[in-house]
């Protein structure tokens, strides 16, 4: 925010659009390790660690655009 003098929401929207573009153009080349660092067990461990350190949520699905969103559940 301070580097570009833009609100965090604008930076998040730009990041989101860039990720969509990369996925559309190059998604066929991207592979994610859903059985390793992105497995449900690993995500549960990450969520527990963040919650233990004061994060306001205990459910994490990923950190793709530097935002943390709480999900119903």
N, C-alpha and C positions, 0 to 999 in steps of 0.2 A: 504494500500500500504506500509506504513512504517513499520508496524508490521511484515509482511511476506517478504518484499523486492521484491515484484512482481508487475508488472504493473497492473493498474486498469482493463484493458481489460482481463488479465488472470484470475483475481479474478472473474470478471463477467462471464467468460466462465465456470469456475468451478461451480459457483453458478447455472448457467443455467443447467448444466449437472446434478447436484444434484436434482434440482427441477424436471427435466424430469424423473429421476429415482424414486423419491418419488411419482410422479403422476402415473407412470406406475405400481409401486408396491403397492401403497396404495391409489390411487386416488378414489377407490370405497368407502373409508372411509372418504374422505375429503368433506366438504360441505362449500360453500361460500354463504354469505348473499348478494345475488344480489339485494335484495329489501331494504337493509339497507346501510351499509358502502360502498358497491360497486355499489350502484344504480347510474344510469346516473345523477340524481340530485345531489347526494353527490359528485360524481367525478367532476361535474361542479363547485361545491363550492370549492373543494380542488384546482382545477386548477386556479380558480380566486384568491384564497388566495396566492398561490405560485407566480402567475404572478404579483400580487400587491406587492410582496416582492422581485421582481427582477428576477424571473425565466424567461429564454429566450423563453418560450412556454406558450401557453394558453390552450393546449389540453393535458389532462392526462388520461391514461387508467388504470394505476395501478403502484404499487411500489413493484414488485415481486423480483427484484434482485438489488435493490438500484441504478438503472439507470433511467434517465428521457429521454424519446424519444419524439420528436415532430412528430405528424402525419399530413398527408395532410388533410385539411378540414377547 
